[in-house]
Amino acid sequence: MTETQASSKPQAKATGPLKGIKVLDLSQFILGPVSTQIMGDMGADVIKVETPAGDMNRDIGPQRHPKMSALFLGMNRNKRSVVLDLKNPKALQALYTMVKDCDVFIHSMRRSATARLGISYKDISAINPRIIYAAGQGYSSKGTDSERPAYDDVIQGESGIGGINHLFHGEPHYFPMAFCDKFCGYVLASSVAMALYHREKTGVGQEVEVPMLETVMSFNLIEHLWTGQFDNPQGDLGYQRVLMKDRKPFATQDGFVCLMATSDDQWQRLFGALGHPEMAHDARFAKLVDRSLHFPELYAFVAEQLKTNTTAHWREALDRADVPNGKVRMLADLPTDPYLQASGFFHHYSHPMAGDMVTPSIPVSFSATPGEIRTPPPTLGEHTREVLQEFGVDEQDIQALALRS
């Protein structure tokens, strides 16, 4: 059985809030695929348009089946794969045919590339004025760097993440994840949904742009703009509490505990759980406005107390005091974690080509329109014929395109 002939189970009927929405997804890597997986989970029919080589993520990480790597599997469920080489005029015309009947067009290319390929907003909206044309790019089209290439590591540095970590670690660090890509993917998905809501009310489509740099920087500065919120900053930027060396899981005699108290009442209960209720009357710690000026001393005190007993002891004491607390879950422990097993966090499925698989379940719930994992990540070009036939592409063109891909 060839890649394009391979087929997973027939696609189940969608139940989510985006049921009936058709999405053309020309993105690759992480940002775009994360956003369209969210849309697919929420019921959209996501058509992943790939080059003959496929999304580059298909080759990153371990794999049991060619072009079905671990990284690809994590962000491409609930999608159908169509192979089109858009440099081929017939393939471009096939895409234009699909555009006529789609609601959303998503890509992660620079504007010059979309103009060169004939898939700019001007090109696509001329075919379907109601379409939501969405792009996740490195930099805003309004700035001087709009045509610069960007990946997650670059944006982590330029958006202030590296600098924030420099304040904490003494040298620049990246978060150990593709944070910018994933976060911007969520922003892109929600922005498309808002544009669809506007179209529902007005019938008008539009272009949506999510620039990674500005999006992540805005997110970073919610708390870290700090004194910069005032026209005349009095002091350094950066939220002091989260930049403290002591803000980390607290060591116990045999492990670690995570905890956080905020209100005056919570801190009173925490001091009691630690066996030092008198600390609630310390002028430095009695009120929130005073604690905010003495976080280093406060966290250092808590750290010293937690070293005196076991994790189990402190978690029981903190639970009795109704102080938010938790354990440190290690990556290796997640698949067998009792809480996650009880909540059904992991979804087990069998991929027709790659074998038995596991993926996180959909975390968001809707009482009337629940999302659903309907189909596994597609093999490259698995649905080319099926999709092109649905959109009414000429059979001779389908055969020619299948031979080329």
Secondary structure per residue as TSV (DSSP state, phi and psi in degrees):
chain	resnum	aa	ss	phi	psi
A	1	M	-	360.0	128.1
A	2	T	-	-81.4	169.3
A	3	E	T	-56.9	-48.1
A	4	T	T	-73.6	-18.1
A	5	Q	T	-88.6	-23.6
A	6	A	-	-61.4	140.4
A	7	S	-	-143.5	133.2
A	8	S	-	-79.1	-178.0
A	9	K	S	-60.4	152.0
A	10	P	-	-52.5	140.7
A	11	Q	-	-64.7	125.2
A	12	A	-	-67.5	154.2
A	13	K	-	-66.0	134.3
A	14	A	-	-70.2	148.5
A	15	T	-	-124.0	-8.3
A	16	G	S	-77.6	175.8
A	17	P	T	-65.9	-16.8
A	18	L	T	-101.2	15.9
A	19	K	T	-53.5	131.7
A	20	G	T	94.7	-11.5
A	21	I	-	-85.7	130.1
A	22	K	E	-105.8	128.3
A	23	V	E	-119.7	125.9
A	24	L	E	-95.6	115.5
A	25	D	E	-111.4	105.8
A	26	L	-	-101.4	11.4
A	27	S	-	-83.6	162.7
A	28	Q	-	-145.5	-171.8
A	29	F	T	68.0	-120.1
A	30	I	T	-124.1	-50.2
A	31	L	H	-52.8	-58.8
A	32	G	H	-63.1	-50.0
A	33	P	H	-59.1	-35.1
A	34	V	H	-62.5	-44.9
A	35	S	H	-64.0	-42.1
A	36	T	H	-77.0	-25.3
A	37	Q	H	-66.0	-39.2
A	38	I	H	-59.5	-44.9
A	39	M	H	-63.9	-40.1
A	40	G	H	-65.0	-41.4
A	41	D	H	-59.6	-32.9
A	42	M	T	-88.9	12.9
A	43	G	T	107.4	-8.7
A	44	A	-	-69.2	149.0
A	45	D	E	-88.2	100.9
A	46	V	E	-96.6	120.3
A	47	I	E	-106.1	109.4
A	48	K	E	-86.9	110.2
A	49	V	E	-92.8	117.0
A	50	E	E	-120.8	155.0
A	51	T	-	-71.9	167.9
A	52	P	T	-57.2	-27.0
A	53	A	T	-79.7	-20.3
A	54	G	-	85.8	167.2
A	55	D	-	-54.9	132.0
A	56	M	G	-57.6	-28.9
A	57	N	G	-63.5	-17.9
A	58	R	G	-62.3	-19.5
A	59	D	G	-110.0	7.1
A	60	I	S	-104.3	113.6
A	61	G	S	105.3	176.3
A	62	P	-	-63.8	150.6
A	63	Q	B	-151.9	145.6
A	64	R	S	-97.5	-20.5
A	65	H	S	-134.4	137.7
A	66	P	T	-53.0	138.0
A	67	K	T	66.8	22.1
A	68	M	-	-132.3	61.5
A	69	S	B	-77.3	166.7
A	70	A	H	-59.7	-42.0
A	71	L	H	-64.2	-41.6
A	72	F	H	-63.6	-41.7
A	73	L	H	-62.5	-26.9
A	74	G	T	-75.8	-9.3
A	75	M	T	-144.7	24.5
A	76	N	-	-138.9	24.4
A	77	R	-	-74.6	168.1
A	78	N	S	55.1	40.0
A	79	K	E	-136.7	158.2
A	80	R	E	-116.1	138.1
A	81	S	E	-102.0	128.7
A	82	V	E	-124.4	130.6
A	83	V	E	-96.8	121.2
A	84	L	-	-140.1	125.0
A	85	D	-	-89.8	100.3
A	86	L	T	-69.1	-6.1
A	87	K	T	-79.1	-12.1
A	88	N	S	-89.4	119.0
A	89	P	H	-53.1	-37.5
A	90	K	H	-66.6	-36.7
A	91	A	H	-67.0	-40.4
A	92	L	H	-63.9	-40.3
A	93	Q	H	-65.5	-36.0
A	94	A	H	-64.1	-40.2
A	95	L	H	-63.7	-43.4
A	96	Y	H	-59.1	-38.2
A	97	T	H	-62.0	-40.9
A	98	M	H	-67.7	-37.2
A	99	V	H	-57.1	-35.7
A	100	K	T	-57.0	-32.6
A	101	D	T	-115.0	19.8
A	102	C	-	-109.7	158.2
A	103	D	S	-98.4	-30.1
A	104	V	E	-135.8	139.4
A	105	F	E	-126.1	119.6
A	106	I	E	-123.8	138.1
A	107	H	E	-148.0	170.1
A	108	S	-	-132.2	33.8
A	109	M	-	-98.3	162.1
A	110	R	-	-73.7	156.7
A	111	R	H	-60.5	-35.7
A	112	S	H	-63.4	-35.3
A	113	A	H	-69.6	-41.2
A	114	T	H	-67.1	-36.8
A	115	A	H	-65.3	-40.9
A	116	R	H	-64.6	-36.8
A	117	L	H	-83.8	-12.9
A	118	G	T	83.8	29.5
A	119	I	-	-129.5	31.4
A	120	S	S	-69.9	171.2
A	121	Y	H	-59.9	-39.2
A	122	K	H	-60.1	-42.9
A	123	D	H	-66.4	-47.6
A	124	I	H	-74.2	-41.2
A	125	S	H	-69.5	-24.1
A	126	A	H	-65.8	-31.0
A	127	I	H	-81.8	-39.8
A	128	N	-	-141.1	92.7
A	129	P	T	-63.5	-19.3
A	130	R	T	-85.9	-5.3
A	131	I	-	-72.1	147.6
A	132	I	E	-95.1	113.5
A	133	Y	E	-103.9	111.2
A	134	A	E	-122.2	139.3
A	135	A	E	-133.5	136.0
A	136	G	E	-110.3	107.1
A	137	Q	E	-124.2	171.0
A	138	G	S	-69.1	-43.6
A	139	Y	S	-135.7	154.9
A	140	S	-	-63.5	143.8
A	141	S	T	-68.2	-13.8
A	142	K	T	-84.1	-12.5
A	143	G	S	-100.1	176.6
A	144	T	T	-78.6	-12.8
A	145	D	T	-104.4	19.5
A	146	S	T	-59.0	-25.1
A	147	E	T	-102.5	7.0
A	148	R	-	-76.6	141.5
A	149	P	-	-74.1	154.8
A	150	A	-	-154.4	140.5
A	151	Y	-	-124.9	175.5
A	152	D	H	-54.2	-47.5
A	153	D	H	-60.3	-40.3
A	154	V	H	-63.9	-44.8
A	155	I	H	-70.2	-33.5
A	156	Q	H	-58.7	-39.1
A	157	G	H	-71.3	-46.8
A	158	E	H	-75.8	-22.8
A	159	S	T	-86.8	-5.8
A	160	G	T	106.4	-8.4
A	161	I	H	-62.7	-45.9
A	162	G	H	-59.6	-40.6
A	163	G	H	-69.4	-37.4
A	164	I	H	-62.7	-43.8
A	165	N	H	-67.6	-27.7
A	166	H	H	-63.6	-40.9
A	167	L	H	-62.5	-33.0
A	168	F	H	-86.6	-44.8
A	169	H	H	-97.0	-15.8
A	170	G	S	91.8	-3.5
A	171	E	S	-155.8	156.4
A	172	P	-	-63.4	140.5
A	173	H	-	-138.9	151.8
A	174	Y	-	-91.6	151.7
A	175	F	-	-63.9	139.4
A	176	P	S	-78.3	56.2
A	177	M	S	-165.9	164.8
A	178	A	-	-81.6	64.7
A	179	F	H	-60.2	-49.4
A	180	C	H	-63.8	-44.5
A	181	D	H	-59.3	-48.7
A	182	K	H	-67.9	-45.0
A	183	F	H	-61.9	-45.8
A	184	C	H	-66.3	-28.8
A	185	G	H	-63.0	-41.7
A	186	Y	H	-65.7	-41.2
A	187	V	H	-63.6	-40.7
A	188	L	H	-63.8	-43.5
A	189	A	H	-61.6	-45.0
A	190	S	H	-68.8	-35.0
A	191	S	H	-66.4	-40.5
A	192	V	H	-62.2	-42.8
A	193	A	H	-60.8	-38.9
A	194	M	H	-67.7	-37.8
A	195	A	H	-66.8	-36.4
A	196	L	H	-65.4	-38.0
A	197	Y	H	-62.9	-42.8
A	198	H	H	-62.2	-42.0
A	199	R	H	-65.4	-35.3
A	200	E	H	-60.0	-36.0
A	201	K	H	-82.6	-32.8
A	202	T	H	-116.4	-19.7
A	203	G	-	80.4	5.7
A	204	V	-	-103.5	127.4
A	205	G	-	-83.8	174.5
A	206	Q	E	-165.7	170.5
A	207	E	E	-96.6	134.5
A	208	V	E	-120.2	128.6
A	209	E	E	-123.1	126.8
A	210	V	E	-117.6	94.4
A	211	P	E	-78.6	127.4
A	212	M	H	-59.9	-47.5
A	213	L	H	-58.2	-55.2
A	214	E	H	-66.6	-35.6
A	215	T	H	-66.4	-46.1
A	216	V	H	-71.9	-38.8
A	217	M	H	-63.2	-41.5
A	218	S	H	-60.8	-40.5
A	219	F	H	-63.7	-45.3
A	220	N	H	-60.9	-37.8
A	221	L	H	-85.9	1.2
A	222	I	H	-53.8	-46.6
A	223	E	H	-107.4	-27.7
A	224	H	H	-84.2	-9.3
A	225	L	T	-65.1	-33.4
A	226	W	G	47.5	-114.1
A	227	T	G	-66.6	-18.0
A	228	G	G	-68.4	-9.2
A	229	Q	G	-64.9	-19.9
A	230	F	S	-98.6	149.8
A	231	D	S	-61.3	-34.5
A	232	N	S	-115.3	88.3
A	233	P	-	-57.5	133.1
A	234	Q	-	-111.9	82.5
A	235	G	S	121.9	-177.0
A	236	D	-	-79.7	155.3
A	237	L	S	-74.7	158.3
A	238	G	S	110.3	127.5
A	239	Y	-	-74.4	115.1
A	240	Q	T	-58.1	-44.4
A	241	R	G	-60.0	-42.6
A	242	V	G	-82.3	-7.9
A	243	L	G	-98.3	1.8
A	244	M	-	-72.9	145.5
A	245	K	T	-61.5	-31.7
A	246	D	T	-81.9	-5.0
A	247	R	-	-81.6	91.0
A	248	K	S	-166.5	169.1
A	249	P	-	-55.3	134.7
A	250	F	E	-82.6	132.2
A	251	A	E	-74.0	138.3
A	252	T	-	-112.4	-171.0
A	253	Q	S	-64.2	-29.5
A	254	D	S	-133.1	14.0
A	255	G	S	175.2	-137.6
A	256	F	E	-143.4	152.2
A	257	V	E	-131.9	137.5
A	258	C	E	-103.5	133.8
A	259	L	E	-151.6	159.1
A	260	M	-	-156.2	130.9
A	261	A	-	-119.1	147.6
A	262	T	-	-126.5	-56.1
A	263	S	S	-74.6	164.3
A	264	D	H	-58.8	-42.1
A	265	D	H	-63.3	-42.6
A	266	Q	H	-61.7	-41.6
A	267	W	H	-67.9	-35.3
A	268	Q	H	-61.4	-44.0
A	269	R	H	-68.0	-36.5
A	270	L	H	-65.2	-45.9
A	271	F	H	-58.6	-38.5
A	272	G	H	-64.8	-42.1
A	273	A	H	-64.7	-31.1
A	274	L	T	-80.1	-5.3
A	275	G	T	85.3	16.4
A	276	H	-	-134.0	64.0
A	277	P	G	-60.8	-22.8
A	278	E	G	-65.3	-22.3
A	279	M	G	-65.3	-20.7
A	280	A	G	-66.4	-16.1
A	281	H	G	-102.6	0.0
A	282	D	-	-66.4	128.3
A	283	A	T	-57.8	-26.6
A	284	R	T	-72.8	-26.1
A	285	F	T	-121.3	-3.0
A	286	A	S	-68.8	-37.1
A	287	K	S	-122.7	151.6
A	288	L	H	-56.6	-43.3
A	289	V	H	-62.2	-32.3
A	290	D	H	-80.6	-40.5
A	291	R	H	-59.2	-37.5
A	292	S	T	-62.5	-18.1
A	293	L	T	-96.1	-6.2
A	294	H	-	-133.1	32.7
A	295	F	H	-58.5	-41.9
A	296	P	H	-58.8	-46.0
A	297	E	H	-65.2	-38.7
A	298	L	H	-64.5	-49.2
A	299	Y	H	-67.9	-34.5
A	300	A	H	-64.5	-38.1
A	301	F	H	-63.8	-47.7
A	302	V	H	-60.1	-42.5
A	303	A	H	-59.9	-42.1
A	304	E	H	-64.1	-39.4
A	305	Q	H	-68.2	-40.3
A	306	L	H	-69.7	-20.2
A	307	K	T	-69.1	-14.1
A	308	T	T	-86.3	-5.6
A	309	N	S	-150.8	-178.9
A	310	T	-	-83.4	164.4
A	311	T	H	-59.7	-46.1
A	312	A	H	-60.3	-41.8
A	313	H	H	-60.4	-48.4
A	314	W	H	-69.9	-37.0
A	315	R	H	-65.5	-39.2
A	316	E	H	-64.9	-43.7
A	317	A	H	-64.9	-41.8
A	318	L	H	-68.8	-37.7
A	319	D	H	-63.2	-42.9
A	320	R	H	-60.3	-36.0
A	321	A	T	-84.6	-1.8
A	322	D	T	57.8	43.9
A	323	V	-	-103.1	125.7
A	324	P	-	-55.5	126.8
A	325	N	E	-154.0	163.6
A	326	G	E	-163.0	173.3
A	327	K	-	-97.8	168.2
A	328	V	-	-94.0	111.2
A	329	R	-	-87.6	128.0
A	330	M	-	-87.9	150.4
A	331	L	G	-52.5	-43.4
A	332	A	G	-65.3	-22.4
A	333	D	G	-86.9	-15.5
A	334	L	G	-60.7	-45.1
A	335	P	G	-61.0	-25.3
A	336	T	G	-110.5	9.3
A	337	D	-	-64.0	126.6
A	338	P	H	-58.3	-41.5
A	339	Y	H	-62.6	-46.4
A	340	L	H	-66.5	-34.9
A	341	Q	H	-66.5	-42.6
A	342	A	H	-66.3	-34.0
A	343	S	H	-85.8	-3.2
A	344	G	T	69.5	32.2
A	345	F	-	-63.3	-38.5
A	346	F	E	-95.5	132.8
A	347	H	E	-105.8	121.9
A	348	H	E	-98.5	136.4
A	349	Y	E	-150.4	166.5
A	350	S	E	-113.7	119.7
A	351	H	E	-86.1	132.7
A	352	P	T	-61.5	-23.2
A	353	M	T	-112.1	-34.6
A	354	A	T	-99.6	-6.3
A	355	G	E	92.7	-160.8
A	356	D	E	-70.0	134.7
A	357	M	E	-136.7	164.3
A	358	V	E	-134.4	139.6
A	359	T	E	-143.2	150.1
A	360	P	E	-61.0	141.5
A	361	S	-	-71.1	170.8
A	362	I	-	-73.0	119.8
A	363	P	-	-77.0	-27.5
A	364	V	-	-89.4	136.4
A	365	S	-	-116.9	146.5
A	366	F	-	-126.4	128.9
A	367	S	S	-69.6	-33.0
A	368	A	S	-102.5	-29.6
A	369	T	S	-132.2	68.4
A	370	P	-	-67.3	142.9
A	371	G	-	-71.1	169.3
A	372	E	-	-156.9	141.5
A	373	I	-	-86.2	102.6
A	374	R	-	-93.9	-40.8
A	375	T	S	-137.3	150.5
A	376	P	-	-76.6	168.1
A	377	P	-	-55.0	138.2
A	378	P	-	-82.0	150.4
A	379	T	-	-72.2	161.6
A	380	L	T	-62.6	120.0
A	381	G	T	73.0	14.3
A	382	E	T	-56.2	-34.0
A	383	H	T	-113.4	16.9
A	384	T	H	-54.7	-56.1
A	385	R	H	-62.8	-47.7
A	386	E	H	-55.9	-48.2
A	387	V	H	-70.2	-45.6
A	388	L	H	-62.6	-36.2
A	389	Q	H	-65.1	-40.7
A	390	E	H	-58.4	-38.1
A	391	F	T	-88.0	2.3
A	392	G	T	81.3	23.2
A	393	V	-	-68.7	139.6
A	394	D	-	-55.8	137.0
A	395	E	H	-60.7	-38.0
A	396	Q	H	-63.5	-39.5
A	397	D	H	-66.5	-38.4
A	398	I	H	-60.4	-44.7
A	399	Q	H	-63.4	-42.5
A	400	A	H	-64.8	-41.7
A	401	L	H	-68.7	-37.2
A	402	A	H	-64.4	-38.2
A	403	L	H	-67.1	-40.3
A	404	R	H	-68.2	-35.8
A	405	S	-	-83.4	360.0
